[in-house]
Amino acid sequence: MNTILLVLCNALSCFIISTILFQFMNGKYKKSSRNRYVYIVIETTTVIFTFCINMLNHSILNLVY
């Protein structure tokens, strides 16, 4: 149960952080691609990559990313 809760909270945290980051970048910078799916794929990849790093439980990897 604790592991499931850790995974769900970690995934939610990564999603929220990536969403805030991409909303900031969307308001600050002009999009270079007209295809909106490119940005969805990039955001999804960022969430998955951050999630995997956090699940390794190595704090130094969080600093590198």
C-alpha positions in Angstrom: 0.0 0.0 0.0 2.8 2.4 0.9 4.5 1.7 -2.5 1.3 2.4 -4.4 0.8 5.6 -2.6 4.4 6.7 -3.2 4.1 6.0 -6.9 0.8 7.9 -7.2 2.0 10.9 -5.3 5.2 10.9 -7.2 3.4 10.8 -10.6 1.0 13.5 -9.5 3.9 15.7 -8.3 5.8 15.3 -11.6 2.7 16.1 -13.6 1.9 19.3 -11.7 5.5 20.5 -11.9 5.7 19.9 -15.6 2.4 21.5 -16.2 3.4 24.7 -14.3 6.8 24.7 -16.2 5.2 24.4 -19.6 2.5 27.0 -18.8 5.2 29.4 -17.8 7.2 28.7 -21.0 4.0 29.0 -23.1 3.3 32.5 -21.7 7.0 33.6 -21.9 8.2 32.3 -25.3 6.7 32.0 -28.7 6.0 28.5 -29.9 8.2 27.5 -32.9 6.0 24.6 -34.1 2.4 24.9 -35.2 1.7 21.3 -34.4 0.3 21.2 -30.8 0.9 17.5 -30.5 4.7 18.1 -30.4 4.3 20.0 -27.1 2.0 17.3 -25.7 4.6 14.6 -26.4 7.4 16.7 -25.0 5.4 17.4 -21.8 4.5 13.7 -21.4 8.1 12.7 -21.9 9.2 15.2 -19.3 6.7 13.8 -16.8 7.8 10.2 -17.5 11.5 11.0 -17.3 11.1 13.0 -14.1 9.0 10.2 -12.6 11.6 7.6 -13.4 14.4 9.6 -11.8 12.3 10.3 -8.7 11.5 6.6 -8.3 15.2 5.7 -8.1 15.3 7.6 -4.8 18.7 9.1 -5.5 18.6 12.8 -4.6 21.7 13.7 -6.6 19.9 12.6 -9.8 17.1 15.1 -9.0 19.7 17.9 -8.8 21.2 16.9 -12.2 17.9 16.9 -14.0 
